[in-house]
Structures are given as structure tokens and as C-alpha cells.
């Protein structure tokens, strides 16, 4: 998940100028000394209009807890924090053994909220996820027994192994944060975040996720292999701990009330109208691209806006920039786009399409 955009400051190219006018200092004596260019173009120190110290302190605390077990994966940790602050669900995709499930479990442990894990299998039924009604002879009536989905952080492992009937049970849950059973609606606890994993390689015994469900994920994050240095550190830590993963070393550092306060602060981030137009043009271009059979919905625009707000806050700014939008665009759009058969046969990917669109749309300044 590298940023393919050059955000480094560009060198200013001097242009031809007339000879400088004499400078008259406070003592009234004229001099032909030219003004100091460094003093002329020196930027004023940046000071955010909103106090983000509370958010930064909690984000650093979560990063510190994750780093006790996870080696590397700094970009992944940052994007998971972005999704958490933006109140969005995350789909983690990667080959087996790259710590997808472990990272999700550790993130849940840093929050002082209820957690549950679901292992999706081909024989899983909707009632195994949502809950079911149980007859109580003492009362002479049926009573609803909530399922494991009633938690604040829900880890769904191998989400693509359940059939469409079970997948569709997640539609209302992920979008409306409630379930409807026997005509009665039951709200889920707040906060509510789904962290799902899937293996892109193994296809036997798996089902393709419906587009309606994919659209409900804020991000789709690709978890890759560690570097050689990181893998050496993993081996050293594993050897020093004699094979045990020190999950108990990770402590809860953020409460539900803290998270609610941080999310409210993120929602109040400043956004220029031209950046709203930039997001709309980026997402709208996916619906007109000749290499795409299905473009992104307005839900993608909202996801890009909310994600950019959270990313800017994590990076110490109370306003978003075009670079925030460009950085998050692949993660927000890749699972919402469907390639045409021709582009798919050519070996194209949704990330390639997103990169092309980013290059076509004029960046506001």
C-alpha cells in the first residue's frame, strides 16, 4: 500500500525580475541590498485551528499496543485507525499467514468494547450470525436470543466461505447497525465495526461476495508479505517468546466514549468545496470509464470523504488535502469496481483504472 504520488515539495524556479528597488530601513538610510529570499518565502509555522492532541494521543497509544506484537505493517495500522475513526468496516485480503486475523484481534483488544469472532463456513446459517427465537415455557412466549453479531467489534474470518443466504444477512447489519427479526428491530451496540478477512488465492469452497455487501466496506486492504528484516524480527520475537503470541501484553487504551468523541472531532474537519467537487469527479469518472462494467456508487464518495477527514486528523491537520484523497482512492474504490471482460483478459486491475482516473482528473489547488 504505497503512495504512488510524489508529495515532496517542489523547488521554486526563479523568474527574470527587474533590479531591486533600494530598501529603506528604519534608520532612514537607503541601501541597494536585495531582500533575503529565504525570509521572503519562509512559510509561517503550521498551527491547526482544532486541538488534535487528544486524538493524536489515543492514536499513538493504539499504535504502541499493536507494535508490541505486530512487526512492521505501519501503513496497515494507520488505515485501520482511519477506518475506526471514520466509522467504517474493513475487508482484509491476503494469503494465509500474514497476520490478518491477528491484527484484527489485536486492534479489538486495544478498545474497551465487546468483541466477537465468527468463522464463516459453507454450512453457516443466518441464525448462527444474527440470533434466533427460543421458546420460554415459564413465560409461554418466544424470546429473542442475540447472536454473536451483537458486539462492538466483530471479526469475520474467511468471509467468502459462507453462501449467499448467510452473506445477505449482513446487509442490514453493516449498513443500518440493526437487525430485524420477526418484525422487531434490534439495534446493535455502538460503536459497531466489522473486520473481515478473505484469502484471494484459494477458490475451492468459497463464494463470491455480493456487490451490495462489498459496497458496505469502507476499505479493502491488501496485506502483503513482510520484508526480510521484518521477518527476521518476527523469528527473533517468536524464538525469544518460545512460540507464544503475547496477546495478553496488549491492553485496552480507548473506551467507547473516547472513540465517540474522536469520531465527532473527525466529522468536524474542514473541507473546501473544491475538494468535494474533486471527490465527486473522481467517483463519477468510474461510471464512464470504458474499462469498467460497474462503477462506484455515491456511497464510495462518502467513504472517500470520511476517510480523508480521518487520515488528515491522524496526520495532525484539521483540513483535508487532494493528497489525502489520492492516497485513499485505491483502498476505497478497488472492491467497488468491476472490470469489463476485455480489460480483465488483458490483465488489468481495478487499481490500474483508479490510477488512470487520478491522472485524468485535474487536481484542485
Kinemage of the C-alpha trace (Angstrom):
@kinemage 1
@onewidth
@group {chain A} dominant
@subgroup {mainchain}
@vectorlist {calphas} color= white
{ca unk a 1} P 0.000 0.000 0.000
{ca unk a 2} L 2.496 2.557 -1.138
{ca unk a 3} L 1.619 6.090 -2.122
{ca unk a 4} L 2.348 6.415 -5.844
{ca unk a 5} L 2.055 10.172 -5.763
{ca unk a 6} L 5.008 12.496 -5.278
{ca unk a 7} L 4.074 14.691 -2.342
{ca unk a 8} L 7.570 16.140 -1.838
{ca unk a 9} L 7.852 19.921 -2.008
{ca unk a 10} L 8.789 21.220 -5.447
{ca unk a 11} L 11.768 23.574 -5.912
{ca unk a 12} L 10.772 27.102 -6.846
{ca unk a 13} L 12.215 28.188 -10.211
{ca unk a 14} L 13.256 31.862 -10.172
{ca unk a 15} L 11.953 34.067 -12.969
{ca unk a 16} L 13.509 37.135 -14.546
{ca unk a 17} L 12.950 40.165 -12.366
{ca unk a 18} L 13.807 43.830 -12.535
{ca unk a 19} L 16.629 45.230 -10.422
{ca unk a 20} L 15.568 45.564 -6.806
{ca unk a 21} L 14.463 48.950 -5.583
{ca unk a 22} L 16.528 50.485 -2.807
{ca unk a 23} L 15.451 49.317 0.595
{ca unk a 24} L 14.833 51.972 3.226
{ca unk a 25} L 15.307 50.563 6.709
{ca unk a 26} L 14.014 52.105 9.905
{ca unk a 27} L 17.089 54.364 10.250
{ca unk a 28} L 16.067 56.146 7.005
{ca unk a 29} L 19.299 55.353 5.093
{ca unk a 30} L 18.780 53.805 1.657
{ca unk a 31} L 20.727 50.687 0.669
{ca unk a 32} L 20.943 48.637 -2.537
{ca unk a 33} L 20.981 45.300 -0.674
{ca unk a 34} L 18.333 42.916 -2.055
{ca unk a 35} L 15.805 41.387 0.322
{ca unk a 36} L 16.665 37.921 1.719
{ca unk a 37} L 14.758 35.351 -0.441
{ca unk a 38} L 14.618 32.899 2.450
{ca unk a 39} L 12.944 35.490 4.607
{ca unk a 40} L 10.559 36.409 1.778
{ca unk a 41} L 9.319 32.850 1.068
{ca unk a 42} L 9.671 31.324 4.535
{ca unk a 43} L 6.334 29.654 5.364
{ca unk a 44} L 4.629 30.501 8.598
{ca unk a 45} L 4.637 27.663 11.126
{ca unk a 46} L 1.520 25.468 10.753
{ca unk a 47} L -0.865 25.617 13.667
{ca unk a 48} L -4.116 23.628 13.400
{ca unk a 49} L -7.259 25.548 14.289
{ca unk a 50} L -8.576 22.491 16.132
{ca unk a 51} L -6.787 20.906 19.073
{ca unk a 52} L -5.951 17.394 17.846
{ca unk a 53} L -3.730 16.446 20.778
{ca unk a 54} L -6.420 14.244 22.321
{ca unk a 55} L -6.861 12.310 19.066
{ca unk a 56} L -3.116 12.032 18.484
{ca unk a 57} L -2.522 10.731 21.991
{ca unk a 58} L -5.114 7.953 21.639
{ca unk a 59} L -3.924 7.023 18.136
{ca unk a 60} L -0.335 6.759 19.347
{ca unk a 61} L -1.488 4.605 22.248
{ca unk a 62} L -3.213 2.165 19.867
{ca unk a 63} L -0.163 2.064 17.594
{ca unk a 64} L 2.037 1.379 20.602
{ca unk a 65} L -0.109 -1.547 21.724
{ca unk a 66} L -0.189 -3.056 18.225
{ca unk a 67} L 3.586 -2.762 17.880
{ca unk a 68} L 4.039 -4.994 20.923
{ca unk a 69} L 3.071 -7.968 18.752
{ca unk a 70} L 2.877 -6.881 15.100
{ca unk a 71} L 6.169 -6.277 13.300
{ca unk a 72} L 6.033 -3.689 10.515
{ca unk a 73} L 2.636 -3.155 8.805
{ca unk a 74} L 2.658 0.554 9.707
{ca unk a 75} L 0.529 1.501 6.713
{ca unk a 76} L -1.986 -1.203 7.619
{ca unk a 77} L -2.181 0.029 11.214
{ca unk a 78} L -2.745 3.611 10.029
{ca unk a 79} L -5.515 2.612 7.619
{ca unk a 80} L -7.248 0.530 10.289
{ca unk a 81} L -7.192 3.592 12.545
{ca unk a 82} L -8.611 5.668 9.692
{ca unk a 83} L -11.492 3.210 9.277
{ca unk a 84} L -12.097 3.166 13.021
{ca unk a 85} L -12.310 6.961 13.191
{ca unk a 86} L -14.431 7.124 10.027
{ca unk a 87} L -16.919 4.559 11.406
{ca unk a 88} L -16.338 2.139 8.533
{ca unk a 89} L -15.947 -1.597 8.004
{ca unk a 90} L -12.752 -3.120 6.606
{ca unk a 91} L -12.108 -6.104 4.340
{ca unk a 92} L -8.594 -7.523 4.772
{ca unk a 93} L -7.353 -9.606 1.850
{ca unk a 94} L -4.134 -11.572 1.848
{ca unk a 95} L -2.601 -15.024 1.601
{ca unk a 96} L -2.622 -17.230 4.723
{ca unk a 97} L -0.083 -16.464 7.417
{ca unk a 98} L 0.348 -12.688 7.008
{ca unk a 99} L -1.373 -11.877 10.342
{ca unk a 100} L -4.723 -10.638 9.005
{ca unk a 101} L -6.728 -12.260 11.785
{ca unk a 102} L -4.104 -11.478 14.423
{ca unk a 103} L -4.055 -7.783 13.508
{ca unk a 104} L -7.850 -7.566 13.697
{ca unk a 105} L -7.896 -9.308 17.094
{ca unk a 106} L -5.185 -7.028 18.457
{ca unk a 107} L -7.000 -3.898 17.258
{ca unk a 108} L -10.115 -5.102 19.072
{ca unk a 109} L -8.082 -5.648 22.247
{ca unk a 110} L -6.965 -2.007 22.259
{ca unk a 111} L -10.628 -0.950 22.563
{ca unk a 112} L -12.586 -1.361 25.765
{ca unk a 113} L -15.662 -2.675 23.912
{ca unk a 114} L -17.312 -6.110 23.411
{ca unk a 115} L -15.630 -8.330 20.805
{ca unk a 116} L -16.732 -11.468 18.997
{ca unk a 117} L -15.303 -13.669 16.272
{ca unk a 118} L -17.189 -15.555 13.578
{ca unk a 119} L -15.627 -18.290 11.454
{ca unk a 120} L -17.638 -18.402 8.240
{ca unk a 121} L -18.188 -21.883 6.780
{ca unk a 122} L -20.352 -23.229 3.919
{ca unk a 123} L -22.938 -24.648 6.359
{ca unk a 124} L -23.323 -21.448 8.402
{ca unk a 125} L -26.913 -20.234 8.636
{ca unk a 126} L -28.162 -16.647 9.126
{ca unk a 127} L -29.488 -17.524 12.588
{ca unk a 128} L -25.955 -18.585 13.585
{ca unk a 129} L -24.900 -14.995 12.968
{ca unk a 130} L -27.896 -12.847 13.897
{ca unk a 131} L -29.558 -14.907 16.604
{ca unk a 132} L -32.781 -16.878 16.962
{ca unk a 133} L -36.004 -17.081 18.953
{ca unk a 134} L -36.152 -19.507 21.871
{ca unk a 135} L -39.392 -20.642 23.482
{ca unk a 136} L -39.568 -19.950 27.226
{ca unk a 137} L -42.119 -22.335 28.870
{ca unk a 138} L -42.179 -20.264 32.061
{ca unk a 139} L -43.331 -17.202 30.149
{ca unk a 140} L -45.244 -19.091 27.476
{ca unk a 141} L -43.680 -17.000 24.711
{ca unk a 142} L -40.692 -16.823 22.383
{ca unk a 143} L -37.698 -14.784 23.411
{ca unk a 144} L -35.043 -13.479 21.050
{ca unk a 145} L -31.531 -14.680 21.824
{ca unk a 146} L -28.933 -12.383 20.182
{ca unk a 147} L -26.235 -13.964 18.060
{ca unk a 148} L -22.505 -13.216 18.013
{ca unk a 149} L -23.036 -10.246 15.693
{ca unk a 150} L -24.152 -8.267 18.764
{ca unk a 151} L -20.714 -6.893 19.643
{ca unk a 152} L -18.900 -3.642 19.006
{ca unk a 153} L -16.020 -5.199 17.069
{ca unk a 154} L -16.880 -8.291 15.033
{ca unk a 155} L -14.127 -10.276 13.332
{ca unk a 156} L -15.451 -12.378 10.439
{ca unk a 157} L -12.771 -14.830 9.406
{ca unk a 158} L -12.849 -16.161 5.810
{ca unk a 159} L -15.962 -14.174 4.985
{ca unk a 160} L -16.121 -15.584 1.453
{ca unk a 161} L -16.718 -19.156 2.689
{ca unk a 162} L -20.381 -18.610 3.593
{ca unk a 163} L -23.115 -18.945 0.939
{ca unk a 164} L -25.209 -16.067 -0.387
{ca unk a 165} L -28.041 -16.722 2.082
{ca unk a 166} L -25.759 -16.041 5.025
{ca unk a 167} L -23.968 -13.184 3.278
{ca unk a 168} L -27.258 -11.387 2.714
{ca unk a 169} L -27.916 -11.483 6.464
{ca unk a 170} L -25.101 -8.948 6.855
{ca unk a 171} L -26.641 -6.296 4.580
{ca unk a 172} L -28.878 -4.668 7.178
{ca unk a 173} L -26.325 -5.176 9.945
{ca unk a 174} L -23.456 -3.430 8.171
{ca unk a 175} L -25.462 -0.521 6.797
{ca unk a 176} L -28.144 0.227 9.397
{ca unk a 177} L -26.436 -1.177 12.516
{ca unk a 178} L -29.540 -3.187 13.419
{ca unk a 179} L -31.246 -6.477 12.651
{ca unk a 180} L -34.918 -7.202 12.100
{ca unk a 181} L -36.251 -10.478 13.480
{ca unk a 182} L -39.932 -11.467 13.499
{ca unk a 183} L -40.915 -7.891 12.711
{ca unk a 184} L -38.918 -6.403 15.589
{ca unk a 185} L -35.784 -4.294 15.094
{ca unk a 186} L -32.874 -4.775 17.476
{ca unk a 187} L -30.162 -2.073 17.423
{ca unk a 188} L -26.543 -3.130 17.691
{ca unk a 189} L -24.202 -1.634 20.285
{ca unk a 190} L -22.263 1.498 19.431
{ca unk a 191} L -19.619 1.550 18.142
{ca unk a 192} L -20.060 -1.264 15.611
{ca unk a 193} L -17.255 -2.274 13.255
{ca unk a 194} L -16.887 -5.367 11.072
{ca unk a 195} L -13.343 -6.541 10.310
{ca unk a 196} L -13.472 -9.304 7.711
{ca unk a 197} L -10.702 -11.406 6.179
{ca unk a 198} L -10.501 -13.408 2.990
{ca unk a 199} L -7.922 -15.413 1.040
{ca unk a 200} L -7.634 -14.331 -2.626
{ca unk a 201} L -5.797 -17.491 -3.719
{ca unk a 202} L -7.869 -20.431 -2.576
{ca unk a 203} L -11.149 -20.681 -4.506
{ca unk a 204} L -12.402 -24.148 -3.546
{ca unk a 205} L -15.279 -23.942 -1.087
{ca unk a 206} L -15.583 -20.168 -1.420
{ca unk a 207} L -18.303 -17.872 -2.731
{ca unk a 208} L -18.026 -14.554 -4.479
{ca unk a 209} L -19.114 -11.708 -2.238
{ca unk a 210} L -22.204 -9.844 -3.494
{ca unk a 211} L -21.595 -6.345 -4.816
{ca unk a 212} L -24.107 -4.966 -2.309
{ca unk a 213} L -22.005 -6.352 0.533
{ca unk a 214} L -18.674 -5.222 -0.900
{ca unk a 215} L -20.071 -1.709 -1.236
{ca unk a 216} L -20.671 -1.644 2.513
{ca unk a 217} L -16.958 -1.939 3.301
{ca unk a 218} L -15.157 1.367 3.678
{ca unk a 219} L -11.784 -0.104 2.668
{ca unk a 220} L -10.421 -3.202 1.043
{ca unk a 221} L -6.840 -3.550 2.252
{ca unk a 222} L -4.285 -5.879 0.693
{ca unk a 223} L -1.987 -7.411 3.320
{ca unk a 224} L 1.349 -8.361 1.782
{ca unk a 225} L 4.426 -10.269 2.872
{ca unk a 226} L 6.895 -8.715 5.331
{ca unk a 227} L 10.359 -7.602 4.275
{ca unk a 228} L 13.389 -9.768 5.070
{ca unk a 229} L 14.302 -7.516 8.010
{ca unk a 230} L 10.760 -7.675 9.358
{ca unk a 231} L 10.633 -11.453 9.015
{ca unk a 232} L 13.922 -11.762 10.904
{ca unk a 233} L 12.408 -9.652 13.690
{ca unk a 234} L 9.348 -11.942 13.684
{ca unk a 235} L 11.568 -15.007 14.055
{ca unk a 236} L 13.604 -13.414 16.837
{ca unk a 237} L 10.491 -12.443 18.761
{ca unk a 238} L 8.952 -15.877 18.260
{ca unk a 239} L 12.139 -17.582 19.451
{ca unk a 240} L 12.505 -15.307 22.472
{ca unk a 241} L 8.909 -15.991 23.478
{ca unk a 242} L 9.266 -19.749 22.916
{ca unk a 243} L 6.435 -19.818 20.411
{ca unk a 244} L 3.688 -17.986 22.306
{ca unk a 245} L 1.992 -14.920 20.844
{ca unk a 246} L 1.857 -12.379 23.688
{ca unk a 247} L -1.764 -11.311 23.196
{ca unk a 248} L -2.121 -10.542 26.902
{ca unk a 249} L 0.530 -7.841 26.537
{ca unk a 250} L -1.942 -5.726 24.538
{ca unk a 251} L -4.165 -3.630 26.770
{ca unk a 252} L -7.336 -1.606 26.123
{ca unk a 253} L -6.413 2.067 25.789
{ca unk a 254} L -9.564 3.581 24.228
{ca unk a 255} L -13.086 3.385 25.601
{ca unk a 256} L -16.355 3.577 23.667
{ca unk a 257} L -16.890 7.124 24.963
{ca unk a 258} L -13.390 8.139 23.840
{ca unk a 259} L -13.991 6.718 20.372
{ca unk a 260} L -17.317 8.548 20.070
{ca unk a 261} L -15.611 11.824 20.980
{ca unk a 262} L -12.806 11.256 18.486
{ca unk a 263} L -15.271 10.462 15.702
{ca unk a 264} L -17.199 13.653 16.393
{ca unk a 265} L -13.954 15.596 16.108
{ca unk a 266} L -13.173 13.930 12.770
{ca unk a 267} L -16.632 14.779 11.412
{ca unk a 268} L -15.942 18.471 12.055
{ca unk a 269} L -12.841 18.530 9.856
{ca unk a 270} L -12.709 21.441 7.417
{ca unk a 271} L -13.287 20.562 3.747
{ca unk a 272} L -13.017 23.057 0.875
{ca unk a 273} L -15.925 22.971 -1.640
{ca unk a 274} L -13.442 22.366 -4.471
{ca unk a 275} L -12.345 19.137 -2.764
{ca unk a 276} L -15.936 17.944 -2.564
{ca unk a 277} L -16.164 18.522 -6.314
{ca unk a 278} L -12.856 16.684 -6.784
{ca unk a 279} L -14.215 13.617 -4.968
{ca unk a 280} L -17.432 13.693 -6.990
{ca unk a 281} L -15.485 13.901 -10.273
{ca unk a 282} L -13.187 11.030 -9.324
{ca unk a 283} L -16.023 8.721 -8.382
{ca unk a 284} L -18.183 9.869 -11.286
{ca unk a 285} L -15.426 9.058 -13.761
{ca unk a 286} L -15.576 5.377 -12.735
{ca unk a 287} L -19.109 5.226 -14.132
{ca unk a 288} L -17.971 6.456 -17.543
{ca unk a 289} L -14.685 4.552 -17.888
{ca unk a 290} L -14.688 2.217 -20.873
{ca unk a 291} L -12.714 -0.407 -18.976
{ca unk a 292} L -15.323 -0.784 -16.240
{ca unk a 293} L -18.571 -2.715 -16.307
{ca unk a 294} L -19.654 -1.356 -12.920
{ca unk a 295} L -18.592 1.958 -11.417
{ca unk a 296} L -18.664 3.212 -7.843
{ca unk a 297} L -21.818 4.371 -6.083
{ca unk a 298} L -22.350 7.598 -4.087
{ca unk a 299} L -21.525 5.516 -1.018
{ca unk a 300} L -17.951 5.470 -2.349
{ca unk a 301} L -17.908 9.273 -2.422
{ca unk a 302} L -18.989 9.380 1.209
{ca unk a 303} L -16.380 6.786 2.121
{ca unk a 304} L -13.651 8.787 0.407
{ca unk a 305} L -14.714 11.978 2.188
{ca unk a 306} L -14.959 10.386 5.635
{ca unk a 307} L -11.705 8.505 5.185
{ca unk a 308} L -9.856 11.650 4.086
{ca unk a 309} L -11.129 13.501 7.159
{ca unk a 310} L -9.836 10.773 9.465
{ca unk a 311} L -6.497 10.489 7.663
{ca unk a 312} L -5.918 14.237 7.883
{ca unk a 313} L -6.679 14.193 11.607
{ca unk a 314} L -4.247 11.328 12.184
{ca unk a 315} L -1.575 13.314 10.362
{ca unk a 316} L -2.127 16.374 12.548
{ca unk a 317} L -4.275 18.514 10.243
{ca unk a 318} L -7.790 19.879 10.706
{ca unk a 319} L -8.367 20.063 6.940
{ca unk a 320} L -8.071 17.573 4.093
{ca unk a 321} L -5.874 17.911 1.002
{ca unk a 322} L -6.006 16.390 -2.502
{ca unk a 323} L -3.135 14.105 -1.457
{ca unk a 324} L -5.332 12.552 1.268
{ca unk a 325} L -7.982 11.765 -1.338
{ca unk a 326} L -5.454 10.377 -3.824
{ca unk a 327} L -3.832 8.163 -1.197
{ca unk a 328} L -7.123 6.592 -0.108
{ca unk a 329} L -8.743 6.284 -3.542
{ca unk a 330} L -7.402 2.759 -4.339
{ca unk a 331} L -8.487 1.360 -0.959
{ca unk a 332} L -11.954 2.911 -1.244
{ca unk a 333} L -12.637 2.039 -4.896
{ca unk a 334} L -10.882 -1.247 -5.719
{ca unk a 335} L -13.632 -3.514 -4.353
{ca unk a 336} L -16.434 -1.396 -5.787
{ca unk a 337} L -15.335 -1.604 -9.436
{ca unk a 338} L -15.974 -4.406 -11.916
{ca unk a 339} L -13.769 -4.686 -14.962
{ca unk a 340} L -15.140 -5.443 -18.403
{ca unk a 341} L -14.298 -8.939 -19.674
{ca unk a 342} L -11.939 -7.425 -22.254
{ca unk a 343} L -9.953 -5.442 -19.682
{ca unk a 344} L -9.877 -8.450 -17.359
{ca unk a 345} L -8.450 -10.655 -20.130
{ca unk a 346} L -5.758 -8.044 -20.730
{ca unk a 347} L -4.616 -8.461 -17.138
{ca unk a 348} L -5.918 -5.131 -15.892
{ca unk a 349} L -6.816 -4.481 -12.265
{ca unk a 350} L -9.135 -2.010 -10.549
{ca unk a 351} L -6.074 -0.290 -9.074
{ca unk a 352} L -4.804 0.377 -12.610
{ca unk a 353} L -8.121 2.007 -13.509
{ca unk a 354} L -8.066 4.145 -10.359
{ca unk a 355} L -4.527 5.277 -11.171
{ca unk a 356} L -5.602 6.289 -14.688
{ca unk a 357} L -8.572 8.240 -13.370
{ca unk a 358} L -6.399 10.073 -10.834
{ca unk a 359} L -4.117 11.139 -13.658
{ca unk a 360} L -7.040 12.345 -15.813
{ca unk a 361} L -8.892 14.487 -13.273
{ca unk a 362} L -7.453 17.937 -12.640
{ca unk a 363} L -6.205 18.351 -9.078
{ca unk a 364} L -7.606 21.437 -7.298
{ca unk a 365} L -5.075 23.796 -5.745
